[in-house]
């Protein structure tokens, strides 16, 4: 599996403000989604969980950029495997934190 570019792995304190805001918004969307599902989101497949995170992220990129880079708004099928796995992990970590 191809790994992310080193510039994609940044400590939180070094992450640009817009990106922190986008990540926070995605986290909040995910928390609301999990709450509103009444626990049934646990039945989603790992891929469906990752897709949800991806769609939320894409919406944030359109919010923060008039013309985002294509990689920022790439459809699920176009994402590298490491990114798909990361998005699925994000969902599951937040899901587990709410149990």
NORSULKA-V806911 format. One line per field, one symbol per residue. phi: phi as a letter, one per 40 degrees, with the letter a starting at -180 (. if undefined). psi: psi as a letter, one per 20 degrees, with the letter a starting at -180 (. if undefined). A space follows every 10 residues. Layout:
phi = ???
psi = ???
//
This chain:
phi = .ccccdccbb ddcccddccc cccccccccc ccdccccggc cccccdcccc cccccccdcc ccccbcbcdd ccbccdcccc dccdcccccd dcccdcccc
psi = pprqqhiiop qghipqghhg gggggggggg ggggghikii iiiqrhghgh hggggggghh hhhhpgnqqh hhkqqghiqq hhhggggggg ghggghii.
//
